[in-house]
Amino acid sequence: MTEPTDAVLTSGVLARLVDLAVASRNPGAAPLEDELQRFSRLMQDSHSIAWVMPFDAVASLLDGLANEYGTERFSTRPAGFRERLARAAGDDPVDAFLRSLAELVRDPWFGVVPGHDELPLSQWEALARFDVVNEFASQLPTGEYGSDPEVAARELVAMDHPDCHGRIADLAGQLQRVLYMFRSSAELDEAFAPVMPSVTSARLRLLLDAVHAHFAEQH
């Protein structure tokens, strides 16, 4: 039987950190230090996330799990998480690995957010930040069939009417965030090409114009 607190191990912050550590062990993968800084950048990008889950709280969760390792209680934790944690630790003792991860999260280095020119977006970070943008951008026609891109963008946005306070509001916020993050269209296109090929400056501006037009006309 699993406990309600197991949710943090299967879909919460500890699950995300362990998954990043596992992925970093794959051949050719980004180093764990880079992935942790991307994780830090993601958390600090949202005031709400930083308020609910400050870094010290994340480190305390890691220390608590390290203290629990090897006990009967730990043996009742979800098997899938325990397996991934063992893979993440590699040849290191699991409890030592968790404590070292906690130390990294507490280190002032962890809170220093590198720019996207220094540490480019990864696919997982882009999806975590801009999932709605990716969803809409990938549905826009590319123009090879003679479709009008402005009309297509407006029709796509209008599909969520009248419940526009949900995804369309999220879309508007994410679009503004992406466009403000990069100094030029070329930099934006270059940043997203390897991780979200559908996300281009031209498509984002079409979508943003469509969102503004929709709210001006319908709300």
Backbone as ProteinMPNN parsed JSONL, in Angstrom:
{"seq_chain_A": "MTEPTDAVLTSGVLARLVDLAVASRNPGAAPLEDELQRFSRLMQDSHSIAWVMPFDAVASLLDGLANEYGTERFSTRPAGFRERLARAAGDDPVDAFLRSLAELVRDPWFGVVPGHDELPLSQWEALARFDVVNEFASQLPTGEYGSDPEVAARELVAMDHPDCHGRIADLAGQLQRVLYMFRSSAELDEAFAPVMPSVTSARLRLLLDAVHAHFAEQH", "coords_chain_A": {"N_chain_A": [[0.853, -1.194, 0.0], [0.573, 2.209, -0.827], [1.455, 5.448, 0.464], [-0.264, 8.619, 0.898], [1.678, 10.615, 0.646], [3.384, 9.569, -1.209], [2.909, 10.614, -3.659], [4.608, 12.741, -4.187], [6.823, 11.422, -4.934], [6.182, 10.121, -7.238], [5.036, 11.93, -9.004], [5.824, 14.44, -8.296], [8.146, 16.993, -7.147], [10.448, 15.553, -6.331], [10.327, 13.299, -7.944], [10.738, 14.48, -10.452], [13.376, 15.443, -10.205], [14.822, 13.068, -9.808], [14.289, 11.759, -12.22], [15.622, 13.485, -13.995], [18.228, 13.057, -13.137], [18.546, 10.36, -13.785], [18.288, 10.469, -16.58], [20.539, 11.964, -17.194], [22.571, 10.165, -17.1], [22.575, 8.797, -19.44], [24.236, 7.951, -22.522], [25.849, 10.66, -24.091], [24.117, 12.509, -23.002], [23.013, 15.58, -21.379], [25.035, 17.013, -18.778], [24.4, 16.385, -15.279], [24.636, 18.635, -13.648], [24.075, 20.744, -15.426], [21.415, 20.158, -16.027], [20.253, 20.487, -13.543], [20.559, 23.219, -13.203], [18.898, 24.134, -15.212], [16.517, 23.227, -14.137], [16.427, 24.795, -11.837], [16.199, 27.3, -13.073], [13.693, 27.057, -14.242], [12.055, 26.83, -11.953], [12.467, 29.329, -10.73], [11.438, 30.989, -12.591], [8.794, 31.255, -12.2], [6.878, 32.972, -9.966], [4.918, 31.85, -8.368], [5.596, 29.116, -8.192], [8.11, 29.32, -6.933], [7.309, 30.411, -4.536], [5.678, 28.441, -3.394], [7.325, 26.17, -3.387], [10.172, 26.55, -2.25], [13.796, 26.483, -2.614], [15.098, 25.502, -0.303], [13.142, 23.9, 0.794], [12.956, 21.859, -1.094], [15.519, 20.732, -0.822], [15.309, 19.82, 1.795], [13.378, 17.816, 1.523], [14.849, 15.964, 0.029], [16.882, 15.328, 1.871], [15.296, 14.218, 3.881], [14.344, 11.915, 2.593], [16.744, 10.602, 2.241], [17.386, 10.019, 4.896], [15.418, 8.205, 5.403], [16.039, 6.103, 3.78], [16.762, 2.649, 3.459], [15.217, 1.833, 5.56], [12.297, 0.15, 6.879], [10.057, 1.562, 6.15], [10.873, 2.878, 3.821], [10.989, 0.747, 2.09], [8.388, 0.362, 1.413], [7.766, 2.31, -0.356], [6.838, 3.459, -3.689], [7.619, 1.019, -6.106], [8.579, 1.572, -8.692], [9.659, 4.136, -8.424], [11.726, 3.626, -6.584], [13.353, 2.001, -8.11], [14.136, 3.741, -10.194], [15.503, 5.627, -8.687], [17.681, 4.136, -7.769], [18.989, 3.715, -10.2], [19.595, 6.358, -10.819], [21.425, 6.979, -8.818], [23.548, 5.346, -9.477], [26.735, 4.019, -9.083], [27.049, 5.005, -6.572], [26.203, 5.027, -3.051], [22.736, 5.072, -2.323], [21.622, 6.775, -0.328], [23.744, 8.537, 0.104], [23.933, 9.69, -2.405], [21.482, 11.094, -2.504], [21.899, 12.961, -0.459], [24.034, 14.392, -1.505], [22.789, 15.533, -3.681], [20.975, 17.17, -2.356], [22.79, 18.958, -1.194], [23.76, 20.232, -3.472], [21.443, 21.556, -4.332], [21.133, 23.351, -2.25], [23.353, 24.909, -2.515], [24.666, 28.15, -3.278], [25.271, 28.421, -5.982], [23.297, 27.003, -7.303], [21.115, 28.663, -7.339], [21.764, 30.623, -9.132], [20.791, 31.853, -12.104], [21.411, 30.848, -15.296], [21.657, 32.474, -18.503], [19.79, 31.977, -21.586], [21.479, 32.02, -23.72], [23.791, 31.103, -22.653], [23.119, 28.65, -21.437], [21.331, 26.685, -23.257], [17.804, 26.108, -23.973], [16.457, 22.964, -23.062], [14.703, 20.046, -24.314], [12.872, 19.017, -22.433], [12.647, 21.166, -20.657], [11.616, 23.172, -22.303], [9.114, 22.063, -22.955], [7.957, 21.927, -20.427], [7.688, 24.622, -19.845], [6.358, 25.783, -22.043], [4.133, 24.354, -23.068], [1.506, 24.797, -24.011], [1.85, 26.703, -26.011], [3.374, 25.173, -27.797], [1.496, 23.222, -28.486], [-0.482, 24.707, -29.897], [1.046, 25.977, -31.917], [1.986, 23.808, -33.365], [-0.273, 23.013, -34.668], [-0.836, 24.839, -36.596], [-1.195, 25.404, -40.063], [1.356, 24.972, -42.557], [1.325, 26.384, -44.899], [1.673, 25.262, -47.354], [-0.488, 24.393, -48.747], [-1.823, 26.544, -49.701], [-3.288, 27.887, -47.781], [-4.557, 30.599, -45.801], [-2.517, 31.998, -43.461], [-3.138, 33.8, -41.371], [-5.913, 33.649, -41.127], [-6.129, 30.95, -40.484], [-4.861, 30.896, -37.978], [-6.611, 32.494, -36.458], [-8.939, 30.959, -36.581], [-8.095, 28.696, -35.226], [-7.6, 29.65, -32.625], [-10.189, 30.465, -32.001], [-11.528, 28.117, -31.595], [-11.612, 27.417, -28.93], [-13.467, 29.041, -27.819], [-16.494, 29.495, -25.967], [-14.924, 29.336, -23.697], [-12.536, 30.812, -23.014], [-10.99, 31.738, -20.983], [-9.377, 29.868, -19.996], [-7.318, 27.836, -21.549], [-6.677, 29.627, -23.651], [-6.053, 32.008, -22.375], [-3.801, 31.102, -20.988], [-2.232, 30.517, -23.216], [-1.833, 33.102, -24.277], [-0.245, 34.262, -22.258], [2.037, 32.585, -22.284], [2.954, 32.993, -24.895], [3.681, 35.718, -24.848], [5.745, 35.558, -22.99], [7.666, 33.933, -24.311], [8.302, 35.551, -26.54], [9.412, 37.773, -25.325], [11.663, 36.739, -24.237], [13.761, 36.5, -26.024], [16.022, 38.383, -28.025], [15.822, 38.744, -30.756], [14.106, 37.626, -33.741], [15.573, 35.697, -35.068], [17.198, 34.628, -33.035], [15.266, 33.476, -31.406], [14.144, 31.53, -33.128], [16.384, 29.936, -33.533], [16.84, 28.965, -30.955], [14.608, 27.343, -30.442], [14.466, 25.515, -32.517], [15.879, 22.972, -32.197], [14.39, 21.754, -30.173], [11.631, 22.316, -30.175], [10.391, 22.274, -32.999], [8.136, 23.351, -34.284], [7.679, 25.759, -33.112], [8.117, 28.879, -33.991], [9.232, 32.244, -34.633], [7.589, 33.577, -36.491], [5.192, 32.063, -36.457], [4.443, 32.343, -33.784], [3.881, 35.065, -33.584], [1.727, 35.255, -35.307], [-0.135, 33.762, -33.852], [-0.303, 35.291, -31.494], [-1.354, 37.709, -32.454], [-3.789, 36.715, -33.299], [-4.948, 35.926, -30.872], [-5.182, 38.43, -29.564], [-6.954, 39.698, -31.353], [-9.178, 38.05, -31.125], [-9.999, 38.359, -28.415], [-10.553, 41.064, -28.44], [-12.694, 41.194, -30.176], [-14.6, 39.368, -29.238], [-14.88, 39.458, -26.485]], "CA_chain_A": [[0.0, 0.0, 0.0], [1.327, 3.445, -0.869], [0.943, 6.53, 1.283], [-0.574, 9.811, 0.104], [2.9, 11.385, 0.376], [4.115, 8.973, -2.321], [2.676, 11.403, -4.874], [5.777, 13.577, -4.446], [7.83, 10.544, -5.518], [5.739, 9.632, -8.547], [4.686, 13.02, -9.925], [6.198, 15.71, -7.697], [9.472, 17.553, -7.374], [11.488, 14.525, -6.207], [10.252, 12.474, -9.152], [11.363, 15.218, -11.55], [14.824, 15.478, -9.997], [15.367, 11.73, -10.038], [14.223, 11.507, -13.663], [16.714, 14.234, -14.613], [19.482, 12.381, -12.8], [18.597, 9.131, -14.592], [18.524, 10.851, -17.979], [21.898, 12.491, -17.34], [23.499, 9.037, -17.198], [22.538, 8.234, -20.79], [25.353, 8.412, -23.368], [25.624, 11.9, -24.817], [23.132, 13.366, -22.333], [23.532, 16.761, -20.694], [25.481, 16.739, -17.405], [23.39, 16.62, -14.252], [24.736, 20.021, -13.181], [23.338, 21.587, -16.375], [19.979, 19.903, -15.884], [19.817, 21.095, -12.285], [20.421, 24.661, -13.39], [17.654, 24.331, -15.974], [15.44, 23.024, -13.164], [16.421, 26.014, -11.025], [15.687, 28.375, -13.913], [12.256, 26.841, -14.373], [11.391, 27.138, -10.689], [12.552, 30.758, -10.444], [10.71, 31.725, -13.607], [7.423, 31.416, -11.732], [6.784, 33.398, -8.568], [4.047, 30.918, -7.65], [6.363, 27.913, -7.883], [9.135, 29.675, -5.949], [6.641, 30.659, -3.255], [5.157, 27.181, -2.857], [8.369, 25.178, -3.233], [11.502, 27.16, -2.248], [14.895, 25.527, -2.737], [15.366, 24.846, 0.981], [12.141, 22.85, 0.979], [13.363, 20.751, -1.963], [16.672, 20.092, -0.186], [14.834, 19.101, 2.986], [12.731, 16.586, 1.059], [15.914, 15.038, -0.346], [17.506, 14.857, 3.116], [14.347, 13.336, 4.555], [14.332, 10.627, 1.899], [18.025, 9.951, 2.556], [17.268, 9.477, 6.252], [14.47, 7.089, 5.362], [16.581, 5.008, 2.965], [17.192, 1.473, 4.194], [14.256, 1.493, 6.597], [11.116, -0.595, 6.434], [9.148, 2.502, 5.504], [11.332, 3.12, 2.458], [10.687, -0.433, 1.271], [6.985, 0.42, 0.98], [7.614, 3.357, -1.361], [6.557, 2.885, -5.01], [8.753, 0.265, -6.644], [9.119, 2.264, -9.857], [10.514, 5.231, -7.964], [12.934, 3.068, -5.976], [14.211, 1.519, -9.204], [14.728, 4.905, -10.863], [16.444, 6.234, -7.758], [18.898, 3.323, -7.798], [19.665, 4.024, -11.466], [20.126, 7.723, -10.725], [22.593, 6.969, -7.926], [24.647, 4.647, -10.131], [27.601, 3.252, -8.18], [27.065, 5.637, -5.25], [25.108, 4.65, -2.145], [21.564, 5.896, -2.615], [21.457, 7.857, 0.638], [24.804, 9.519, -0.143], [23.54, 10.415, -3.62], [20.414, 12.034, -2.149], [22.472, 14.055, 0.325], [24.84, 15.226, -2.402], [21.829, 16.301, -4.471], [20.48, 18.214, -1.454], [23.846, 19.965, -1.065], [23.781, 21.006, -4.707], [20.269, 22.434, -4.347], [21.346, 24.406, -1.259], [24.51, 25.715, -2.888], [24.286, 29.4, -3.971], [25.398, 28.214, -7.427], [22.049, 26.475, -7.836], [20.165, 29.751, -7.518], [22.203, 31.534, -10.185], [20.087, 31.43, -13.313], [22.141, 31.175, -16.526], [20.842, 32.899, -19.635], [19.584, 30.955, -22.606], [22.642, 31.989, -24.591], [24.808, 30.324, -21.94], [22.587, 27.303, -21.242], [20.134, 26.648, -24.117], [16.646, 25.311, -23.584], [16.38, 21.544, -23.411], [13.341, 19.709, -24.719], [11.988, 18.878, -21.271], [12.388, 22.49, -20.102], [10.73, 23.867, -23.226], [7.766, 21.5, -22.807], [7.432, 22.312, -19.114], [7.373, 26.045, -19.859], [5.586, 26.281, -23.186], [3.366, 23.246, -23.625], [0.335, 25.286, -24.741], [2.389, 27.302, -27.234], [3.755, 24.082, -28.702], [0.266, 22.584, -28.954], [-1.131, 25.552, -30.906], [1.953, 26.213, -33.042], [2.097, 22.593, -34.167], [-1.512, 22.823, -35.424], [-0.948, 25.823, -37.669], [-0.724, 24.894, -41.359], [2.62, 25.577, -42.987], [1.089, 27.234, -46.056], [1.925, 24.596, -48.634], [-1.75, 24.129, -49.443], [-2.445, 27.803, -50.055], [-4.157, 28.405, -46.728], [-4.208, 31.908, -45.274], [-2.037, 31.728, -42.096], [-3.837, 34.626, -40.389], [-7.24, 33.052, -40.938], [-5.937, 29.679, -39.791], [-4.55, 31.185, -36.582], [-7.836, 32.966, -35.813], [-9.859, 29.826, -36.442], [-7.554, 27.811, -34.195], [-7.857, 30.282, -31.325], [-11.635, 30.536, -31.771], [-12.061, 26.795, -31.256], [-11.793, 27.311, -27.48], [-14.536, 29.964, -27.412], [-16.363, 30.702, -25.137], [-14.134, 29.085, -22.481], [-11.213, 31.337, -23.378], [-10.242, 32.118, -19.789], [-8.496, 28.76, -19.656], [-6.126, 27.615, -22.374], [-6.311, 30.786, -24.469], [-5.355, 32.92, -21.47], [-2.466, 30.516, -20.804], [-1.515, 30.703, -24.479], [-1.414, 34.499, -24.383], [0.866, 34.482, -21.342], [3.224, 31.881, -22.755], [3.431, 33.668, -26.101], [4.383, 36.935, -24.441], [6.987, 35.145, -22.325], [8.642, 33.492, -25.321], [8.729, 36.666, -27.39], [10.244, 38.68, -24.535], [12.88, 36.052, -23.797], [14.809, 36.541, -27.035], [16.193, 39.728, -28.569], [15.489, 38.806, -32.175], [13.417, 36.457, -34.285], [16.575, 34.687, -35.404], [17.601, 33.962, -31.798], [14.143, 32.637, -30.975], [14.054, 30.367, -34.019], [17.54, 29.075, -33.283], [16.694, 28.328, -29.645], [13.542, 26.346, -30.418], [14.576, 24.545, -33.615], [16.236, 21.607, -31.789], [13.541, 21.206, -29.115], [10.228, 22.496, -30.572], [10.505, 22.799, -34.361], [6.944, 24.093, -34.706], [7.669, 27.071, -32.472], [8.933, 29.861, -34.708], [8.819, 33.624, -34.391], [6.47, 33.917, -37.369], [3.974, 31.407, -35.976], [4.046, 32.908, -32.493], [3.282, 36.377, -33.801], [0.404, 34.994, -35.858], [-0.996, 33.33, -32.758], [-0.532, 36.399, -30.574], [-2.293, 38.615, -33.125], [-5.096, 36.054, -33.301], [-5.471, 36.006, -29.503], [-5.607, 39.818, -29.327], [-8.132, 39.958, -32.171], [-10.312, 37.297, -30.588], [-10.497, 38.986, -27.201], [-11.108, 42.375, -28.797], [-13.965, 41.037, -30.886], [-15.556, 38.468, -28.603], [-14.96, 39.549, -25.013]], "C_chain_A": [[0.888, 1.244, 0.0], [0.661, 4.494, -0.007], [0.605, 7.727, 0.398], [0.669, 10.614, -0.254], [3.709, 10.783, -0.762], [3.918, 9.751, -3.613], [3.882, 12.268, -5.202], [6.899, 12.75, -5.078], [7.455, 10.09, -6.923], [5.43, 10.759, -9.526], [5.065, 14.391, -9.385], [7.643, 16.073, -7.946], [10.572, 16.499, -7.27], [11.495, 13.607, -7.425], [10.946, 13.166, -10.313], [12.882, 15.217, -11.416], [15.464, 14.123, -10.279], [15.353, 11.392, -11.53], [15.337, 12.25, -14.41], [18.056, 13.556, -14.352], [19.641, 11.095, -13.603], [18.952, 9.471, -16.03], [19.957, 11.319, -18.196], [22.937, 11.387, -17.456], [23.481, 8.383, -18.578], [23.71, 8.76, -21.615], [24.983, 9.673, -24.148], [24.649, 12.856, -24.172], [23.816, 14.567, -21.691], [23.982, 16.388, -19.286], [24.39, 17.078, -16.398], [23.438, 18.063, -13.754], [23.976, 20.972, -14.106], [21.834, 21.41, -16.201], [19.437, 20.507, -14.588], [19.672, 22.604, -12.434], [19.205, 24.998, -14.256], [16.446, 24.197, -15.037], [15.297, 24.258, -12.272], [15.819, 27.176, -11.806], [14.177, 28.27, -14.068], [11.521, 27.234, -13.103], [11.37, 28.638, -10.421], [11.795, 31.597, -11.464], [9.274, 32.0, -13.183], [7.435, 31.81, -10.265], [5.957, 32.402, -7.759], [4.804, 29.656, -7.256], [7.387, 28.208, -6.795], [8.526, 29.898, -4.568], [6.2, 29.354, -2.605], [6.282, 26.195, -2.545], [9.753, 25.836, -3.307], [12.589, 26.083, -2.242], [15.173, 24.794, -1.42], [14.381, 23.717, 1.25], [12.482, 21.631, 0.124], [14.522, 19.992, -1.327], [16.251, 19.294, 1.041], [14.127, 17.801, 2.618], [13.777, 15.531, 0.686], [16.602, 14.473, 0.893], [16.585, 13.891, 3.858], [14.299, 11.961, 3.92], [15.633, 9.873, 2.147], [17.987, 9.321, 3.949], [16.385, 8.237, 6.284], [15.031, 5.867, 4.639], [17.091, 3.864, 3.861], [16.247, 1.049, 5.297], [13.091, 0.705, 6.007], [10.136, 0.322, 5.703], [9.564, 2.747, 4.058], [10.971, 1.955, 1.549], [9.245, -0.46, 0.795], [6.749, 1.525, -0.056], [7.416, 2.729, -2.736], [7.801, 2.239, -5.637], [9.399, 0.974, -7.828], [10.044, 3.399, -9.461], [11.805, 4.687, -7.377], [13.901, 2.561, -7.04], [14.898, 2.682, -9.918], [15.766, 5.585, -9.981], [17.762, 5.463, -7.74], [19.689, 3.576, -9.076], [20.292, 5.404, -11.433], [21.4, 7.764, -9.884], [23.791, 6.287, -8.561], [25.439, 3.81, -9.144], [27.65, 3.848, -6.776], [25.967, 5.055, -4.36], [23.942, 5.604, -2.327], [21.427, 7.053, -1.633], [22.517, 8.936, 0.459], [24.48, 10.347, -1.386], [22.475, 11.458, -3.303], [20.961, 13.222, -1.364], [23.315, 14.985, -0.553], [23.935, 16.096, -3.287], [21.264, 17.447, -3.629], [21.513, 19.326, -1.288], [23.919, 20.848, -2.313], [22.628, 22.008, -4.753], [20.436, 23.599, -3.367], [22.476, 25.36, -1.652], [24.053, 26.997, -3.592], [24.377, 29.292, -5.488], [24.08, 27.794, -8.055], [21.062, 27.593, -8.136], [20.562, 30.755, -8.582], [21.633, 31.045, -11.508], [20.895, 31.811, -14.553], [21.193, 31.591, -17.637], [20.732, 31.8, -20.672], [20.704, 30.928, -23.641], [23.756, 31.154, -23.976], [24.388, 28.868, -21.77], [21.282, 27.201, -22.027], [19.002, 25.826, -23.512], [16.864, 23.853, -23.954], [14.936, 21.234, -23.776], [12.414, 19.63, -23.518], [11.668, 20.247, -20.666], [11.42, 23.271, -20.988], [9.291, 23.37, -23.084], [7.138, 21.894, -21.472], [6.979, 23.763, -19.105], [6.283, 26.397, -20.87], [4.765, 25.19, -23.86], [2.184, 23.726, -24.461], [0.771, 25.945, -26.049], [2.725, 26.223, -28.253], [2.515, 23.416, -29.301], [-0.379, 23.396, -30.081], [-0.237, 25.746, -32.126], [2.032, 24.999, -33.952], [0.848, 22.332, -35.001], [-1.682, 23.835, -36.554], [-0.461, 25.221, -38.982], [0.518, 25.637, -41.808], [2.474, 26.42, -44.244], [1.284, 26.549, -47.388], [0.655, 24.316, -49.419], [-2.501, 25.42, -49.76], [-3.361, 28.379, -49.0], [-3.639, 29.768, -46.258], [-3.773, 31.728, -43.816], [-2.758, 32.557, -41.04], [-5.221, 34.063, -40.089], [-7.123, 31.756, -40.15], [-5.673, 29.898, -38.306], [-5.802, 31.639, -35.833], [-8.824, 31.827, -35.593], [-9.39, 28.881, -35.335], [-7.834, 28.36, -32.807], [-9.344, 30.255, -30.995], [-12.235, 29.197, -31.37], [-12.315, 26.646, -29.76], [-12.891, 28.237, -26.957], [-15.79, 29.169, -27.043], [-15.504, 30.512, -23.881], [-12.69, 29.557, -22.66], [-10.375, 31.726, -22.164], [-9.251, 31.036, -19.389], [-7.273, 28.706, -20.543], [-5.721, 28.837, -23.17], [-5.615, 31.847, -23.616], [-3.937, 32.413, -21.197], [-1.616, 30.707, -22.058], [-0.993, 32.125, -24.598], [-0.207, 34.776, -23.494], [2.145, 33.822, -21.809], [3.803, 32.532, -24.007], [4.229, 34.92, -25.747], [5.722, 36.589, -23.806], [8.046, 34.758, -23.344], [9.181, 34.681, -26.099], [9.601, 37.666, -26.634], [11.579, 38.051, -24.144], [14.053, 36.251, -24.755], [14.83, 37.896, -27.729], [15.752, 39.834, -30.028], [14.76, 37.54, -32.593], [14.395, 35.337, -34.588], [17.013, 33.923, -34.16], [16.5, 33.034, -31.291], [14.072, 31.366, -31.824], [15.196, 29.396, -33.77], [17.394, 28.311, -31.974], [15.692, 27.184, -29.674], [13.674, 25.272, -31.495], [14.938, 23.138, -33.14], [15.24, 20.95, -30.84], [12.049, 21.288, -29.418], [10.201, 23.078, -31.974], [9.304, 23.613, -34.832], [6.904, 25.504, -34.154], [8.657, 27.983, -33.182], [8.4, 31.257, -34.417], [7.593, 33.98, -35.228], [5.164, 33.305, -36.862], [3.498, 32.023, -34.661], [3.382, 34.267, -32.662], [1.897, 36.246, -34.444], [-0.574, 34.62, -34.748], [-1.304, 34.482, -31.802], [-1.5, 37.412, -31.177], [-3.702, 38.023, -33.113], [-5.75, 36.11, -31.923], [-5.988, 37.417, -29.221], [-6.893, 40.139, -30.103], [-9.364, 39.272, -31.594], [-10.884, 37.97, -29.337], [-11.094, 40.355, -27.462], [-12.487, 42.254, -29.409], [-15.022, 40.301, -30.098], [-15.734, 38.673, -27.105], [-14.935, 40.985, -24.534]], "O_chain_A": [[1.856, 1.312, 0.757], [-0.546, 4.443, 0.23], [1.116, 7.846, -0.715], [0.729, 11.226, -1.321], [4.642, 11.425, -1.245], [4.677, 9.569, -4.566], [4.16, 12.511, -6.376], [7.816, 13.304, -5.685], [8.325, 9.716, -7.71], [5.544, 10.578, -10.738], [4.669, 15.407, -9.957], [8.287, 15.53, -8.844], [11.534, 16.54, -8.037], [12.558, 13.188, -7.883], [11.664, 12.523, -11.078], [13.594, 15.012, -12.399], [16.518, 14.043, -10.91], [16.306, 10.804, -12.042], [15.926, 11.71, -15.347], [18.912, 13.489, -15.234], [20.741, 10.774, -14.053], [19.818, 8.832, -16.628], [20.528, 11.097, -19.263], [24.068, 11.644, -17.868], [24.296, 7.502, -18.851], [24.133, 9.9, -21.425], [23.931, 9.735, -24.784], [24.372, 13.917, -24.73], [25.03, 14.576, -21.486], [23.367, 15.527, -18.658], [23.559, 17.953, -16.64], [22.396, 18.654, -13.469], [23.311, 21.896, -13.638], [21.076, 22.379, -16.223], [18.302, 20.98, -14.543], [18.765, 23.203, -11.856], [18.56, 26.027, -14.053], [15.483, 24.957, -15.136], [14.186, 24.707, -11.99], [15.024, 27.947, -11.268], [13.47, 29.276, -14.03], [10.484, 27.894, -13.161], [10.368, 29.167, -9.938], [11.537, 32.778, -11.233], [8.613, 32.875, -13.742], [7.941, 31.071, -9.42], [6.262, 32.139, -6.596], [4.678, 29.176, -6.129], [7.522, 27.44, -5.843], [9.156, 29.607, -3.551], [6.336, 29.186, -1.394], [6.21, 25.464, -1.557], [10.441, 25.697, -4.318], [12.334, 24.926, -1.908], [15.453, 23.596, -1.427], [14.733, 22.704, 1.855], [12.315, 20.496, 0.569], [14.52, 18.762, -1.292], [16.782, 18.213, 1.294], [14.262, 16.799, 3.32], [13.61, 14.349, 0.991], [16.876, 13.275, 0.96], [17.032, 12.877, 4.394], [14.222, 10.952, 4.621], [15.631, 8.647, 2.253], [18.496, 8.218, 4.151], [16.588, 7.335, 7.096], [14.572, 4.744, 4.846], [17.755, 4.091, 4.872], [16.452, 0.004, 5.915], [12.933, 0.615, 4.789], [9.471, -0.095, 4.755], [8.715, 2.818, 3.169], [10.679, 2.152, 0.369], [8.906, -1.213, -0.117], [5.64, 1.655, -0.574], [7.79, 1.573, -2.936], [8.877, 2.835, -5.686], [10.623, 0.98, -7.958], [11.088, 3.605, -10.08], [12.876, 5.231, -7.643], [15.118, 2.675, -6.89], [16.092, 2.621, -10.211], [16.789, 6.063, -10.472], [18.835, 6.064, -7.699], [20.918, 3.646, -9.045], [21.389, 5.607, -11.953], [22.339, 8.495, -10.201], [24.931, 6.606, -8.226], [24.868, 2.977, -8.441], [28.24, 3.248, -5.878], [24.921, 4.638, -4.856], [24.138, 6.811, -2.468], [21.15, 8.182, -2.038], [22.231, 10.12, 0.638], [24.722, 11.554, -1.417], [22.556, 12.589, -3.784], [20.537, 14.359, -1.576], [23.312, 16.202, -0.37], [24.268, 17.239, -3.6], [21.093, 18.561, -4.125], [21.156, 20.503, -1.245], [24.116, 22.059, -2.217], [22.805, 23.157, -5.159], [19.944, 24.699, -3.616], [22.537, 26.49, -1.167], [23.145, 26.945, -4.421], [23.653, 29.981, -6.205], [23.771, 28.169, -9.186], [20.267, 27.493, -9.071], [19.782, 31.651, -8.906], [21.96, 29.952, -11.97], [21.048, 33.001, -14.833], [20.059, 31.116, -17.704], [21.477, 30.82, -20.646], [20.868, 29.94, -24.357], [24.569, 30.569, -24.691], [25.2, 27.958, -21.938], [20.23, 27.589, -21.52], [19.219, 24.968, -22.657], [17.388, 23.544, -25.024], [14.047, 22.061, -23.571], [11.287, 20.122, -23.574], [10.546, 20.473, -20.212], [10.518, 23.946, -20.492], [8.354, 24.169, -23.091], [5.939, 22.16, -21.395], [6.002, 24.106, -18.439], [5.399, 27.205, -20.588], [4.712, 25.116, -25.087], [1.883, 23.14, -25.501], [0.126, 25.76, -27.081], [2.397, 26.349, -29.433], [2.494, 23.088, -30.487], [-0.777, 22.835, -31.102], [-0.719, 25.684, -33.257], [2.135, 25.138, -35.17], [0.884, 21.53, -35.934], [-2.584, 23.695, -37.38], [0.593, 24.586, -39.007], [0.705, 26.806, -41.471], [3.419, 27.112, -44.624], [1.091, 27.16, -48.439], [0.709, 24.034, -50.617], [-3.695, 25.382, -50.057], [-4.144, 29.282, -49.296], [-2.441, 30.045, -46.312], [-4.6, 31.334, -42.994], [-2.974, 32.078, -39.926], [-5.643, 34.009, -38.934], [-7.925, 31.493, -39.254], [-6.201, 29.169, -37.467], [-6.031, 31.217, -34.7], [-9.466, 31.743, -34.546], [-10.207, 28.333, -34.594], [-8.257, 27.625, -31.915], [-9.721, 30.046, -29.842], [-13.351, 29.156, -30.853], [-13.147, 25.833, -29.357], [-13.205, 28.21, -25.767], [-16.125, 28.228, -27.762], [-15.374, 31.441, -23.083], [-11.747, 28.787, -22.476], [-9.185, 32.012, -22.297], [-8.387, 31.26, -18.541], [-6.305, 29.435, -20.326], [-4.527, 29.073, -23.353], [-4.691, 32.511, -24.085], [-2.987, 33.195, -21.176], [-0.429, 31.021, -21.972], [0.159, 32.335, -24.976], [0.742, 35.439, -23.914], [3.219, 34.421, -21.741], [5.023, 32.609, -24.156], [5.314, 35.15, -26.28], [6.723, 37.259, -24.062], [9.191, 35.202, -23.254], [10.391, 34.801, -26.294], [10.44, 38.334, -27.239], [12.514, 38.756, -23.765], [15.21, 36.179, -24.341], [13.781, 38.485, -27.988], [15.351, 40.907, -30.478], [14.79, 36.524, -31.898], [14.084, 34.163, -34.388], [17.184, 32.705, -34.212], [16.777, 31.937, -30.806], [13.955, 30.262, -31.292], [15.004, 28.18, -33.792], [17.778, 27.144, -31.888], [15.892, 26.166, -29.01], [13.048, 24.218, -31.388], [14.353, 22.175, -33.636], [15.233, 19.727, -30.705], [11.28, 20.435, -28.977], [10.002, 24.284, -32.123], [9.447, 24.479, -35.695], [6.176, 26.354, -34.667], [9.869, 27.874, -33.0], [7.253, 31.421, -34.003], [6.663, 34.614, -34.729], [4.134, 33.979, -36.847], [2.299, 32.202, -34.451], [2.424, 34.583, -31.956], [1.0, 37.038, -34.155], [-1.705, 35.106, -34.715], [-2.441, 34.63, -31.353], [-2.376, 37.919, -30.476], [-4.685, 38.743, -32.938], [-6.959, 36.315, -31.813], [-7.092, 37.587, -28.703], [-7.804, 40.774, -29.571], [-10.455, 39.842, -31.576], [-12.097, 38.133, -29.212], [-12.036, 40.765, -26.784], [-13.349, 43.105, -29.191], [-16.214, 40.566, -30.258], [-16.656, 38.111, -26.515], [-14.994, 41.235, -23.33]]}, "name": "protein", "num_of_chains": 1, "seq": "MTEPTDAVLTSGVLARLVDLAVASRNPGAAPLEDELQRFSRLMQDSHSIAWVMPFDAVASLLDGLANEYGTERFSTRPAGFRERLARAAGDDPVDAFLRSLAELVRDPWFGVVPGHDELPLSQWEALARFDVVNEFASQLPTGEYGSDPEVAARELVAMDHPDCHGRIADLAGQLQRVLYMFRSSAELDEAFAPVMPSVTSARLRLLLDAVHAHFAEQH"}
